[in-house]
Amino acid sequence: MSYKKWIYKYQFLQEEIIDLKEQERDNIKEFNDYFSLNEEKAQNNSSKVEDLPPEKTPDNPGKSLYKALSKKLHPDRGGDKDEFASISIMYRNQDTIGLFLKAQELEMDTEKYLTEELINSFEKSCDILDKEINIIQNTLSWVWCNSENEFERKIHLNYLKKEFNLVPKEDKK
């Protein structure tokens, strides 16, 4: 696929995430309005989440682009700390399209960074957004609020009762 198509796909996925996050806010409200914790059956299921060491960034095809952006955006060189943090996250996540678009936004000469390796890495940038979409669409509130029929809701309801001690608020009375 040409690099321009990857960029369009990336931009589409970004817009999709914005829409999904807006819908998810509504889903969470609906979910929280409908369910409450059944404290009679609540068990102490708290588990400690281990802090994982930060992942080492492997060779990144966007390294030269990141360095050029860093020279423009580093706070010690008059740049904005939020924008610098943003490109640092993109670099760490190997979001090469994000770096490329930021360079275009800053009117940098992006053509000289368009190597075969960079273009091949654009798929990974889109995969990052696909994973984010997947995470949103697999939340409890999303699955509950987007059930297609009453039978599906009953199955979800039984699961939520069994696994999370969540019951409809009217059932608690």
Chimera marker file (.cmm) of the C-alpha trace (Angstrom):
<marker_set name="trace">
<marker id="1" x="0.000" y="0.000" z="0.000" r="1" g="1" b="0" radius="0.5"/>
<marker id="2" x="1.309" y="3.481" z="-0.744" r="1" g="1" b="0" radius="0.5"/>
<marker id="3" x="2.337" y="5.639" z="2.182" r="1" g="1" b="0" radius="0.5"/>
<marker id="4" x="-0.464" y="8.108" z="1.417" r="1" g="1" b="0" radius="0.5"/>
<marker id="5" x="-3.064" y="5.356" z="1.800" r="1" g="1" b="0" radius="0.5"/>
<marker id="6" x="-1.554" y="4.407" z="5.171" r="1" g="1" b="0" radius="0.5"/>
<marker id="7" x="-1.806" y="8.032" z="6.239" r="1" g="1" b="0" radius="0.5"/>
<marker id="8" x="-5.478" y="8.202" z="5.197" r="1" g="1" b="0" radius="0.5"/>
<marker id="9" x="-6.190" y="4.956" z="7.018" r="1" g="1" b="0" radius="0.5"/>
<marker id="10" x="-4.413" y="6.284" z="10.110" r="1" g="1" b="0" radius="0.5"/>
<marker id="11" x="-6.430" y="9.522" z="10.027" r="1" g="1" b="0" radius="0.5"/>
<marker id="12" x="-9.648" y="7.554" z="9.570" r="1" g="1" b="0" radius="0.5"/>
<marker id="13" x="-8.800" y="5.357" z="12.571" r="1" g="1" b="0" radius="0.5"/>
<marker id="14" x="-8.046" y="8.438" z="14.664" r="1" g="1" b="0" radius="0.5"/>
<marker id="15" x="-11.483" y="9.843" z="13.848" r="1" g="1" b="0" radius="0.5"/>
<marker id="16" x="-13.044" y="6.458" z="14.611" r="1" g="1" b="0" radius="0.5"/>
<marker id="17" x="-11.421" y="6.483" z="18.047" r="1" g="1" b="0" radius="0.5"/>
<marker id="18" x="-12.795" y="9.961" z="18.751" r="1" g="1" b="0" radius="0.5"/>
<marker id="19" x="-16.316" y="8.758" z="17.863" r="1" g="1" b="0" radius="0.5"/>
<marker id="20" x="-15.941" y="5.561" z="19.891" r="1" g="1" b="0" radius="0.5"/>
<marker id="21" x="-14.670" y="7.415" z="22.971" r="1" g="1" b="0" radius="0.5"/>
<marker id="22" x="-17.676" y="9.734" z="22.807" r="1" g="1" b="0" radius="0.5"/>
<marker id="23" x="-20.025" y="6.766" z="22.545" r="1" g="1" b="0" radius="0.5"/>
<marker id="24" x="-18.138" y="4.975" z="25.327" r="1" g="1" b="0" radius="0.5"/>
<marker id="25" x="-18.707" y="7.931" z="27.699" r="1" g="1" b="0" radius="0.5"/>
<marker id="26" x="-22.444" y="7.488" z="27.114" r="1" g="1" b="0" radius="0.5"/>
<marker id="27" x="-22.126" y="3.720" z="27.510" r="1" g="1" b="0" radius="0.5"/>
<marker id="28" x="-20.335" y="4.071" z="30.838" r="1" g="1" b="0" radius="0.5"/>
<marker id="29" x="-23.038" y="6.395" z="32.147" r="1" g="1" b="0" radius="0.5"/>
<marker id="30" x="-25.784" y="3.997" z="31.026" r="1" g="1" b="0" radius="0.5"/>
<marker id="31" x="-23.910" y="1.015" z="32.470" r="1" g="1" b="0" radius="0.5"/>
<marker id="32" x="-23.329" y="2.746" z="35.816" r="1" g="1" b="0" radius="0.5"/>
<marker id="33" x="-26.940" y="3.902" z="35.978" r="1" g="1" b="0" radius="0.5"/>
<marker id="34" x="-28.133" y="0.336" z="35.397" r="1" g="1" b="0" radius="0.5"/>
<marker id="35" x="-25.761" y="-1.692" z="37.582" r="1" g="1" b="0" radius="0.5"/>
<marker id="36" x="-24.548" y="-1.657" z="41.143" r="1" g="1" b="0" radius="0.5"/>
<marker id="37" x="-22.325" y="-3.941" z="43.155" r="1" g="1" b="0" radius="0.5"/>
<marker id="38" x="-24.151" y="-6.678" z="45.034" r="1" g="1" b="0" radius="0.5"/>
<marker id="39" x="-22.411" y="-6.073" z="48.355" r="1" g="1" b="0" radius="0.5"/>
<marker id="40" x="-24.015" y="-9.115" z="49.998" r="1" g="1" b="0" radius="0.5"/>
<marker id="41" x="-22.112" y="-11.414" z="47.661" r="1" g="1" b="0" radius="0.5"/>
<marker id="42" x="-19.059" y="-9.243" z="47.163" r="1" g="1" b="0" radius="0.5"/>
<marker id="43" x="-15.777" y="-10.990" z="47.669" r="1" g="1" b="0" radius="0.5"/>
<marker id="44" x="-12.422" y="-9.409" z="48.105" r="1" g="1" b="0" radius="0.5"/>
<marker id="45" x="-11.102" y="-10.007" z="44.623" r="1" g="1" b="0" radius="0.5"/>
<marker id="46" x="-8.571" y="-7.221" z="44.781" r="1" g="1" b="0" radius="0.5"/>
<marker id="47" x="-5.320" y="-8.223" z="43.250" r="1" g="1" b="0" radius="0.5"/>
<marker id="48" x="-2.145" y="-6.233" z="43.171" r="1" g="1" b="0" radius="0.5"/>
<marker id="49" x="-1.097" y="-5.174" z="39.717" r="1" g="1" b="0" radius="0.5"/>
<marker id="50" x="2.624" y="-5.563" z="39.298" r="1" g="1" b="0" radius="0.5"/>
<marker id="51" x="4.511" y="-2.645" z="37.834" r="1" g="1" b="0" radius="0.5"/>
<marker id="52" x="6.108" y="-3.816" z="34.641" r="1" g="1" b="0" radius="0.5"/>
<marker id="53" x="9.465" y="-2.424" z="33.601" r="1" g="1" b="0" radius="0.5"/>
<marker id="54" x="9.252" y="-0.074" z="30.643" r="1" g="1" b="0" radius="0.5"/>
<marker id="55" x="9.667" y="-1.782" z="27.320" r="1" g="1" b="0" radius="0.5"/>
<marker id="56" x="12.961" y="-1.216" z="25.617" r="1" g="1" b="0" radius="0.5"/>
<marker id="57" x="12.424" y="0.561" z="22.333" r="1" g="1" b="0" radius="0.5"/>
<marker id="58" x="13.839" y="-1.598" z="19.544" r="1" g="1" b="0" radius="0.5"/>
<marker id="59" x="15.338" y="-0.090" z="16.421" r="1" g="1" b="0" radius="0.5"/>
<marker id="60" x="12.780" y="2.446" z="15.370" r="1" g="1" b="0" radius="0.5"/>
<marker id="61" x="12.421" y="3.407" z="11.698" r="1" g="1" b="0" radius="0.5"/>
<marker id="62" x="11.230" y="6.843" z="12.814" r="1" g="1" b="0" radius="0.5"/>
<marker id="63" x="14.419" y="7.623" z="14.740" r="1" g="1" b="0" radius="0.5"/>
<marker id="64" x="15.783" y="10.240" z="12.308" r="1" g="1" b="0" radius="0.5"/>
<marker id="65" x="12.376" y="11.890" z="12.069" r="1" g="1" b="0" radius="0.5"/>
<marker id="66" x="12.069" y="11.891" z="15.864" r="1" g="1" b="0" radius="0.5"/>
<marker id="67" x="15.501" y="13.478" z="16.248" r="1" g="1" b="0" radius="0.5"/>
<marker id="68" x="14.609" y="16.244" z="13.789" r="1" g="1" b="0" radius="0.5"/>
<marker id="69" x="11.304" y="16.860" z="15.574" r="1" g="1" b="0" radius="0.5"/>
<marker id="70" x="13.072" y="16.859" z="18.942" r="1" g="1" b="0" radius="0.5"/>
<marker id="71" x="15.371" y="19.644" z="17.780" r="1" g="1" b="0" radius="0.5"/>
<marker id="72" x="12.323" y="21.781" z="16.997" r="1" g="1" b="0" radius="0.5"/>
<marker id="73" x="10.100" y="20.830" z="19.928" r="1" g="1" b="0" radius="0.5"/>
<marker id="74" x="12.454" y="20.259" z="22.876" r="1" g="1" b="0" radius="0.5"/>
<marker id="75" x="11.573" y="22.631" z="25.735" r="1" g="1" b="0" radius="0.5"/>
<marker id="76" x="15.249" y="23.535" z="26.207" r="1" g="1" b="0" radius="0.5"/>
<marker id="77" x="15.245" y="24.843" z="22.650" r="1" g="1" b="0" radius="0.5"/>
<marker id="78" x="12.072" y="26.903" z="23.032" r="1" g="1" b="0" radius="0.5"/>
<marker id="79" x="9.646" y="24.151" z="22.151" r="1" g="1" b="0" radius="0.5"/>
<marker id="80" x="6.422" y="23.206" z="23.878" r="1" g="1" b="0" radius="0.5"/>
<marker id="81" x="6.781" y="20.518" z="26.564" r="1" g="1" b="0" radius="0.5"/>
<marker id="82" x="3.375" y="18.959" z="25.761" r="1" g="1" b="0" radius="0.5"/>
<marker id="83" x="4.189" y="18.627" z="22.063" r="1" g="1" b="0" radius="0.5"/>
<marker id="84" x="7.593" y="17.197" z="22.943" r="1" g="1" b="0" radius="0.5"/>
<marker id="85" x="5.970" y="14.688" z="25.302" r="1" g="1" b="0" radius="0.5"/>
<marker id="86" x="3.534" y="13.792" z="22.519" r="1" g="1" b="0" radius="0.5"/>
<marker id="87" x="6.252" y="13.004" z="19.983" r="1" g="1" b="0" radius="0.5"/>
<marker id="88" x="8.213" y="11.091" z="22.634" r="1" g="1" b="0" radius="0.5"/>
<marker id="89" x="5.198" y="8.861" z="23.226" r="1" g="1" b="0" radius="0.5"/>
<marker id="90" x="4.765" y="8.410" z="19.476" r="1" g="1" b="0" radius="0.5"/>
<marker id="91" x="8.415" y="7.434" z="19.159" r="1" g="1" b="0" radius="0.5"/>
<marker id="92" x="8.259" y="5.013" z="22.083" r="1" g="1" b="0" radius="0.5"/>
<marker id="93" x="5.130" y="3.388" z="20.604" r="1" g="1" b="0" radius="0.5"/>
<marker id="94" x="6.703" y="3.353" z="17.128" r="1" g="1" b="0" radius="0.5"/>
<marker id="95" x="3.860" y="5.507" z="15.814" r="1" g="1" b="0" radius="0.5"/>
<marker id="96" x="5.786" y="6.561" z="12.736" r="1" g="1" b="0" radius="0.5"/>
<marker id="97" x="2.769" y="8.015" z="10.929" r="1" g="1" b="0" radius="0.5"/>
<marker id="98" x="2.094" y="10.237" z="13.933" r="1" g="1" b="0" radius="0.5"/>
<marker id="99" x="5.690" y="11.498" z="13.774" r="1" g="1" b="0" radius="0.5"/>
<marker id="100" x="5.444" y="11.967" z="10.018" r="1" g="1" b="0" radius="0.5"/>
<marker id="101" x="2.205" y="13.963" z="10.285" r="1" g="1" b="0" radius="0.5"/>
<marker id="102" x="3.653" y="16.111" z="13.088" r="1" g="1" b="0" radius="0.5"/>
<marker id="103" x="6.646" y="16.905" z="10.862" r="1" g="1" b="0" radius="0.5"/>
<marker id="104" x="4.282" y="17.835" z="8.018" r="1" g="1" b="0" radius="0.5"/>
<marker id="105" x="2.285" y="20.028" z="10.391" r="1" g="1" b="0" radius="0.5"/>
<marker id="106" x="5.514" y="21.851" z="11.296" r="1" g="1" b="0" radius="0.5"/>
<marker id="107" x="6.230" y="22.239" z="7.564" r="1" g="1" b="0" radius="0.5"/>
<marker id="108" x="9.404" y="20.181" z="7.727" r="1" g="1" b="0" radius="0.5"/>
<marker id="109" x="10.820" y="18.553" z="4.592" r="1" g="1" b="0" radius="0.5"/>
<marker id="110" x="9.291" y="15.113" z="5.158" r="1" g="1" b="0" radius="0.5"/>
<marker id="111" x="10.258" y="13.674" z="1.767" r="1" g="1" b="0" radius="0.5"/>
<marker id="112" x="13.847" y="13.079" z="2.881" r="1" g="1" b="0" radius="0.5"/>
<marker id="113" x="12.627" y="10.820" z="5.718" r="1" g="1" b="0" radius="0.5"/>
<marker id="114" x="10.447" y="8.634" z="3.476" r="1" g="1" b="0" radius="0.5"/>
<marker id="115" x="12.603" y="5.547" z="3.388" r="1" g="1" b="0" radius="0.5"/>
<marker id="116" x="11.314" y="2.094" z="2.493" r="1" g="1" b="0" radius="0.5"/>
<marker id="117" x="11.754" y="1.104" z="6.151" r="1" g="1" b="0" radius="0.5"/>
<marker id="118" x="9.676" y="4.065" z="7.366" r="1" g="1" b="0" radius="0.5"/>
<marker id="119" x="6.880" y="3.398" z="4.878" r="1" g="1" b="0" radius="0.5"/>
<marker id="120" x="6.854" y="-0.291" z="5.862" r="1" g="1" b="0" radius="0.5"/>
<marker id="121" x="6.474" y="0.754" z="9.509" r="1" g="1" b="0" radius="0.5"/>
<marker id="122" x="3.283" y="2.707" z="8.779" r="1" g="1" b="0" radius="0.5"/>
<marker id="123" x="1.251" y="-0.487" z="9.109" r="1" g="1" b="0" radius="0.5"/>
<marker id="124" x="2.338" y="-0.737" z="12.752" r="1" g="1" b="0" radius="0.5"/>
<marker id="125" x="1.046" y="2.795" z="13.383" r="1" g="1" b="0" radius="0.5"/>
<marker id="126" x="-2.365" y="1.744" z="12.111" r="1" g="1" b="0" radius="0.5"/>
<marker id="127" x="-2.199" y="-1.451" z="14.180" r="1" g="1" b="0" radius="0.5"/>
<marker id="128" x="-1.714" y="0.675" z="17.317" r="1" g="1" b="0" radius="0.5"/>
<marker id="129" x="-4.982" y="2.482" z="16.593" r="1" g="1" b="0" radius="0.5"/>
<marker id="130" x="-6.758" y="-0.773" z="15.707" r="1" g="1" b="0" radius="0.5"/>
<marker id="131" x="-5.756" y="-2.160" z="19.114" r="1" g="1" b="0" radius="0.5"/>
<marker id="132" x="-7.067" y="0.947" z="20.857" r="1" g="1" b="0" radius="0.5"/>
<marker id="133" x="-10.390" y="0.531" z="19.042" r="1" g="1" b="0" radius="0.5"/>
<marker id="134" x="-10.481" y="-3.113" z="20.079" r="1" g="1" b="0" radius="0.5"/>
<marker id="135" x="-9.878" y="-2.224" z="23.731" r="1" g="1" b="0" radius="0.5"/>
<marker id="136" x="-12.772" y="0.253" z="23.710" r="1" g="1" b="0" radius="0.5"/>
<marker id="137" x="-15.114" y="-2.221" z="22.034" r="1" g="1" b="0" radius="0.5"/>
<marker id="138" x="-14.298" y="-4.948" z="24.540" r="1" g="1" b="0" radius="0.5"/>
<marker id="139" x="-15.097" y="-3.030" z="27.717" r="1" g="1" b="0" radius="0.5"/>
<marker id="140" x="-17.967" y="-4.294" z="29.856" r="1" g="1" b="0" radius="0.5"/>
<marker id="141" x="-19.988" y="-1.155" z="29.257" r="1" g="1" b="0" radius="0.5"/>
<marker id="142" x="-19.506" y="-1.341" z="25.486" r="1" g="1" b="0" radius="0.5"/>
<marker id="143" x="-20.496" y="-5.000" z="25.276" r="1" g="1" b="0" radius="0.5"/>
<marker id="144" x="-23.532" y="-4.441" z="27.513" r="1" g="1" b="0" radius="0.5"/>
<marker id="145" x="-24.798" y="-1.297" z="25.817" r="1" g="1" b="0" radius="0.5"/>
<marker id="146" x="-24.282" y="-2.657" z="22.316" r="1" g="1" b="0" radius="0.5"/>
<marker id="147" x="-25.960" y="-6.020" z="22.841" r="1" g="1" b="0" radius="0.5"/>
<marker id="148" x="-28.014" y="-6.840" z="19.790" r="1" g="1" b="0" radius="0.5"/>
<marker id="149" x="-30.981" y="-8.475" z="21.481" r="1" g="1" b="0" radius="0.5"/>
<marker id="150" x="-32.543" y="-9.397" z="24.816" r="1" g="1" b="0" radius="0.5"/>
<marker id="151" x="-31.102" y="-12.919" z="24.795" r="1" g="1" b="0" radius="0.5"/>
<marker id="152" x="-27.585" y="-11.542" z="24.453" r="1" g="1" b="0" radius="0.5"/>
<marker id="153" x="-28.248" y="-9.129" z="27.334" r="1" g="1" b="0" radius="0.5"/>
<marker id="154" x="-29.398" y="-11.993" z="29.553" r="1" g="1" b="0" radius="0.5"/>
<marker id="155" x="-26.183" y="-13.868" z="28.855" r="1" g="1" b="0" radius="0.5"/>
<marker id="156" x="-24.149" y="-10.756" z="29.682" r="1" g="1" b="0" radius="0.5"/>
<marker id="157" x="-26.239" y="-10.152" z="32.793" r="1" g="1" b="0" radius="0.5"/>
<marker id="158" x="-25.544" y="-13.669" z="34.102" r="1" g="1" b="0" radius="0.5"/>
<marker id="159" x="-21.836" y="-13.221" z="33.412" r="1" g="1" b="0" radius="0.5"/>
<marker id="160" x="-21.716" y="-9.855" z="35.184" r="1" g="1" b="0" radius="0.5"/>
<marker id="161" x="-23.522" y="-11.293" z="38.217" r="1" g="1" b="0" radius="0.5"/>
<marker id="162" x="-21.287" y="-14.335" z="38.414" r="1" g="1" b="0" radius="0.5"/>
<marker id="163" x="-17.900" y="-12.765" z="37.692" r="1" g="1" b="0" radius="0.5"/>
<marker id="164" x="-18.229" y="-9.224" z="39.056" r="1" g="1" b="0" radius="0.5"/>
<marker id="165" x="-21.174" y="-9.307" z="41.492" r="1" g="1" b="0" radius="0.5"/>
<marker id="166" x="-22.896" y="-6.642" z="39.413" r="1" g="1" b="0" radius="0.5"/>
<marker id="167" x="-26.672" y="-6.633" z="39.510" r="1" g="1" b="0" radius="0.5"/>
<marker id="168" x="-29.295" y="-4.344" z="38.040" r="1" g="1" b="0" radius="0.5"/>
<marker id="169" x="-30.133" y="-1.628" z="40.540" r="1" g="1" b="0" radius="0.5"/>
<marker id="170" x="-33.797" y="-2.651" z="40.671" r="1" g="1" b="0" radius="0.5"/>
<marker id="171" x="-32.738" y="-6.223" z="41.700" r="1" g="1" b="0" radius="0.5"/>
<marker id="172" x="-31.064" y="-4.948" z="44.870" r="1" g="1" b="0" radius="0.5"/>
<marker id="173" x="-34.322" y="-3.736" z="46.385" r="1" g="1" b="0" radius="0.5"/>
<link id1="1" id2="2" r="1" g="1" b="0" radius="0.2"/>
<link id1="2" id2="3" r="1" g="1" b="0" radius="0.2"/>
<link id1="3" id2="4" r="1" g="1" b="0" radius="0.2"/>
<link id1="4" id2="5" r="1" g="1" b="0" radius="0.2"/>
<link id1="5" id2="6" r="1" g="1" b="0" radius="0.2"/>
<link id1="6" id2="7" r="1" g="1" b="0" radius="0.2"/>
<link id1="7" id2="8" r="1" g="1" b="0" radius="0.2"/>
<link id1="8" id2="9" r="1" g="1" b="0" radius="0.2"/>
<link id1="9" id2="10" r="1" g="1" b="0" radius="0.2"/>
<link id1="10" id2="11" r="1" g="1" b="0" radius="0.2"/>
<link id1="11" id2="12" r="1" g="1" b="0" radius="0.2"/>
<link id1="12" id2="13" r="1" g="1" b="0" radius="0.2"/>
<link id1="13" id2="14" r="1" g="1" b="0" radius="0.2"/>
<link id1="14" id2="15" r="1" g="1" b="0" radius="0.2"/>
<link id1="15" id2="16" r="1" g="1" b="0" radius="0.2"/>
<link id1="16" id2="17" r="1" g="1" b="0" radius="0.2"/>
<link id1="17" id2="18" r="1" g="1" b="0" radius="0.2"/>
<link id1="18" id2="19" r="1" g="1" b="0" radius="0.2"/>
<link id1="19" id2="20" r="1" g="1" b="0" radius="0.2"/>
<link id1="20" id2="21" r="1" g="1" b="0" radius="0.2"/>
<link id1="21" id2="22" r="1" g="1" b="0" radius="0.2"/>
<link id1="22" id2="23" r="1" g="1" b="0" radius="0.2"/>
<link id1="23" id2="24" r="1" g="1" b="0" radius="0.2"/>
<link id1="24" id2="25" r="1" g="1" b="0" radius="0.2"/>
<link id1="25" id2="26" r="1" g="1" b="0" radius="0.2"/>
<link id1="26" id2="27" r="1" g="1" b="0" radius="0.2"/>
<link id1="27" id2="28" r="1" g="1" b="0" radius="0.2"/>
<link id1="28" id2="29" r="1" g="1" b="0" radius="0.2"/>
<link id1="29" id2="30" r="1" g="1" b="0" radius="0.2"/>
<link id1="30" id2="31" r="1" g="1" b="0" radius="0.2"/>
<link id1="31" id2="32" r="1" g="1" b="0" radius="0.2"/>
<link id1="32" id2="33" r="1" g="1" b="0" radius="0.2"/>
<link id1="33" id2="34" r="1" g="1" b="0" radius="0.2"/>
<link id1="34" id2="35" r="1" g="1" b="0" radius="0.2"/>
<link id1="35" id2="36" r="1" g="1" b="0" radius="0.2"/>
<link id1="36" id2="37" r="1" g="1" b="0" radius="0.2"/>
<link id1="37" id2="38" r="1" g="1" b="0" radius="0.2"/>
<link id1="38" id2="39" r="1" g="1" b="0" radius="0.2"/>
<link id1="39" id2="40" r="1" g="1" b="0" radius="0.2"/>
<link id1="40" id2="41" r="1" g="1" b="0" radius="0.2"/>
<link id1="41" id2="42" r="1" g="1" b="0" radius="0.2"/>
<link id1="42" id2="43" r="1" g="1" b="0" radius="0.2"/>
<link id1="43" id2="44" r="1" g="1" b="0" radius="0.2"/>
<link id1="44" id2="45" r="1" g="1" b="0" radius="0.2"/>
<link id1="45" id2="46" r="1" g="1" b="0" radius="0.2"/>
<link id1="46" id2="47" r="1" g="1" b="0" radius="0.2"/>
<link id1="47" id2="48" r="1" g="1" b="0" radius="0.2"/>
<link id1="48" id2="49" r="1" g="1" b="0" radius="0.2"/>
<link id1="49" id2="50" r="1" g="1" b="0" radius="0.2"/>
<link id1="50" id2="51" r="1" g="1" b="0" radius="0.2"/>
<link id1="51" id2="52" r="1" g="1" b="0" radius="0.2"/>
<link id1="52" id2="53" r="1" g="1" b="0" radius="0.2"/>
<link id1="53" id2="54" r="1" g="1" b="0" radius="0.2"/>
<link id1="54" id2="55" r="1" g="1" b="0" radius="0.2"/>
<link id1="55" id2="56" r="1" g="1" b="0" radius="0.2"/>
<link id1="56" id2="57" r="1" g="1" b="0" radius="0.2"/>
<link id1="57" id2="58" r="1" g="1" b="0" radius="0.2"/>
<link id1="58" id2="59" r="1" g="1" b="0" radius="0.2"/>
<link id1="59" id2="60" r="1" g="1" b="0" radius="0.2"/>
<link id1="60" id2="61" r="1" g="1" b="0" radius="0.2"/>
<link id1="61" id2="62" r="1" g="1" b="0" radius="0.2"/>
<link id1="62" id2="63" r="1" g="1" b="0" radius="0.2"/>
<link id1="63" id2="64" r="1" g="1" b="0" radius="0.2"/>
<link id1="64" id2="65" r="1" g="1" b="0" radius="0.2"/>
<link id1="65" id2="66" r="1" g="1" b="0" radius="0.2"/>
<link id1="66" id2="67" r="1" g="1" b="0" radius="0.2"/>
<link id1="67" id2="68" r="1" g="1" b="0" radius="0.2"/>
<link id1="68" id2="69" r="1" g="1" b="0" radius="0.2"/>
<link id1="69" id2="70" r="1" g="1" b="0" radius="0.2"/>
<link id1="70" id2="71" r="1" g="1" b="0" radius="0.2"/>
<link id1="71" id2="72" r="1" g="1" b="0" radius="0.2"/>
<link id1="72" id2="73" r="1" g="1" b="0" radius="0.2"/>
<link id1="73" id2="74" r="1" g="1" b="0" radius="0.2"/>
<link id1="74" id2="75" r="1" g="1" b="0" radius="0.2"/>
<link id1="75" id2="76" r="1" g="1" b="0" radius="0.2"/>
<link id1="76" id2="77" r="1" g="1" b="0" radius="0.2"/>
<link id1="77" id2="78" r="1" g="1" b="0" radius="0.2"/>
<link id1="78" id2="79" r="1" g="1" b="0" radius="0.2"/>
<link id1="79" id2="80" r="1" g="1" b="0" radius="0.2"/>
<link id1="80" id2="81" r="1" g="1" b="0" radius="0.2"/>
<link id1="81" id2="82" r="1" g="1" b="0" radius="0.2"/>
<link id1="82" id2="83" r="1" g="1" b="0" radius="0.2"/>
<link id1="83" id2="84" r="1" g="1" b="0" radius="0.2"/>
<link id1="84" id2="85" r="1" g="1" b="0" radius="0.2"/>
<link id1="85" id2="86" r="1" g="1" b="0" radius="0.2"/>
<link id1="86" id2="87" r="1" g="1" b="0" radius="0.2"/>
<link id1="87" id2="88" r="1" g="1" b="0" radius="0.2"/>
<link id1="88" id2="89" r="1" g="1" b="0" radius="0.2"/>
<link id1="89" id2="90" r="1" g="1" b="0" radius="0.2"/>
<link id1="90" id2="91" r="1" g="1" b="0" radius="0.2"/>
<link id1="91" id2="92" r="1" g="1" b="0" radius="0.2"/>
<link id1="92" id2="93" r="1" g="1" b="0" radius="0.2"/>
<link id1="93" id2="94" r="1" g="1" b="0" radius="0.2"/>
<link id1="94" id2="95" r="1" g="1" b="0" radius="0.2"/>
<link id1="95" id2="96" r="1" g="1" b="0" radius="0.2"/>
<link id1="96" id2="97" r="1" g="1" b="0" radius="0.2"/>
<link id1="97" id2="98" r="1" g="1" b="0" radius="0.2"/>
<link id1="98" id2="99" r="1" g="1" b="0" radius="0.2"/>
<link id1="99" id2="100" r="1" g="1" b="0" radius="0.2"/>
<link id1="100" id2="101" r="1" g="1" b="0" radius="0.2"/>
<link id1="101" id2="102" r="1" g="1" b="0" radius="0.2"/>
<link id1="102" id2="103" r="1" g="1" b="0" radius="0.2"/>
<link id1="103" id2="104" r="1" g="1" b="0" radius="0.2"/>
<link id1="104" id2="105" r="1" g="1" b="0" radius="0.2"/>
<link id1="105" id2="106" r="1" g="1" b="0" radius="0.2"/>
<link id1="106" id2="107" r="1" g="1" b="0" radius="0.2"/>
<link id1="107" id2="108" r="1" g="1" b="0" radius="0.2"/>
<link id1="108" id2="109" r="1" g="1" b="0" radius="0.2"/>
<link id1="109" id2="110" r="1" g="1" b="0" radius="0.2"/>
<link id1="110" id2="111" r="1" g="1" b="0" radius="0.2"/>
<link id1="111" id2="112" r="1" g="1" b="0" radius="0.2"/>
<link id1="112" id2="113" r="1" g="1" b="0" radius="0.2"/>
<link id1="113" id2="114" r="1" g="1" b="0" radius="0.2"/>
<link id1="114" id2="115" r="1" g="1" b="0" radius="0.2"/>
<link id1="115" id2="116" r="1" g="1" b="0" radius="0.2"/>
<link id1="116" id2="117" r="1" g="1" b="0" radius="0.2"/>
<link id1="117" id2="118" r="1" g="1" b="0" radius="0.2"/>
<link id1="118" id2="119" r="1" g="1" b="0" radius="0.2"/>
<link id1="119" id2="120" r="1" g="1" b="0" radius="0.2"/>
<link id1="120" id2="121" r="1" g="1" b="0" radius="0.2"/>
<link id1="121" id2="122" r="1" g="1" b="0" radius="0.2"/>
<link id1="122" id2="123" r="1" g="1" b="0" radius="0.2"/>
<link id1="123" id2="124" r="1" g="1" b="0" radius="0.2"/>
<link id1="124" id2="125" r="1" g="1" b="0" radius="0.2"/>
<link id1="125" id2="126" r="1" g="1" b="0" radius="0.2"/>
<link id1="126" id2="127" r="1" g="1" b="0" radius="0.2"/>
<link id1="127" id2="128" r="1" g="1" b="0" radius="0.2"/>
<link id1="128" id2="129" r="1" g="1" b="0" radius="0.2"/>
<link id1="129" id2="130" r="1" g="1" b="0" radius="0.2"/>
<link id1="130" id2="131" r="1" g="1" b="0" radius="0.2"/>
<link id1="131" id2="132" r="1" g="1" b="0" radius="0.2"/>
<link id1="132" id2="133" r="1" g="1" b="0" radius="0.2"/>
<link id1="133" id2="134" r="1" g="1" b="0" radius="0.2"/>
<link id1="134" id2="135" r="1" g="1" b="0" radius="0.2"/>
<link id1="135" id2="136" r="1" g="1" b="0" radius="0.2"/>
<link id1="136" id2="137" r="1" g="1" b="0" radius="0.2"/>
<link id1="137" id2="138" r="1" g="1" b="0" radius="0.2"/>
<link id1="138" id2="139" r="1" g="1" b="0" radius="0.2"/>
<link id1="139" id2="140" r="1" g="1" b="0" radius="0.2"/>
<link id1="140" id2="141" r="1" g="1" b="0" radius="0.2"/>
<link id1="141" id2="142" r="1" g="1" b="0" radius="0.2"/>
<link id1="142" id2="143" r="1" g="1" b="0" radius="0.2"/>
<link id1="143" id2="144" r="1" g="1" b="0" radius="0.2"/>
<link id1="144" id2="145" r="1" g="1" b="0" radius="0.2"/>
<link id1="145" id2="146" r="1" g="1" b="0" radius="0.2"/>
<link id1="146" id2="147" r="1" g="1" b="0" radius="0.2"/>
<link id1="147" id2="148" r="1" g="1" b="0" radius="0.2"/>
<link id1="148" id2="149" r="1" g="1" b="0" radius="0.2"/>
<link id1="149" id2="150" r="1" g="1" b="0" radius="0.2"/>
<link id1="150" id2="151" r="1" g="1" b="0" radius="0.2"/>
<link id1="151" id2="152" r="1" g="1" b="0" radius="0.2"/>
<link id1="152" id2="153" r="1" g="1" b="0" radius="0.2"/>
<link id1="153" id2="154" r="1" g="1" b="0" radius="0.2"/>
<link id1="154" id2="155" r="1" g="1" b="0" radius="0.2"/>
<link id1="155" id2="156" r="1" g="1" b="0" radius="0.2"/>
<link id1="156" id2="157" r="1" g="1" b="0" radius="0.2"/>
<link id1="157" id2="158" r="1" g="1" b="0" radius="0.2"/>
<link id1="158" id2="159" r="1" g="1" b="0" radius="0.2"/>
<link id1="159" id2="160" r="1" g="1" b="0" radius="0.2"/>
<link id1="160" id2="161" r="1" g="1" b="0" radius="0.2"/>
<link id1="161" id2="162" r="1" g="1" b="0" radius="0.2"/>
<link id1="162" id2="163" r="1" g="1" b="0" radius="0.2"/>
<link id1="163" id2="164" r="1" g="1" b="0" radius="0.2"/>
<link id1="164" id2="165" r="1" g="1" b="0" radius="0.2"/>
<link id1="165" id2="166" r="1" g="1" b="0" radius="0.2"/>
<link id1="166" id2="167" r="1" g="1" b="0" radius="0.2"/>
<link id1="167" id2="168" r="1" g="1" b="0" radius="0.2"/>
<link id1="168" id2="169" r="1" g="1" b="0" radius="0.2"/>
<link id1="169" id2="170" r="1" g="1" b="0" radius="0.2"/>
<link id1="170" id2="171" r="1" g="1" b="0" radius="0.2"/>
<link id1="171" id2="172" r="1" g="1" b="0" radius="0.2"/>
<link id1="172" id2="173" r="1" g="1" b="0" radius="0.2"/>
</marker_set>
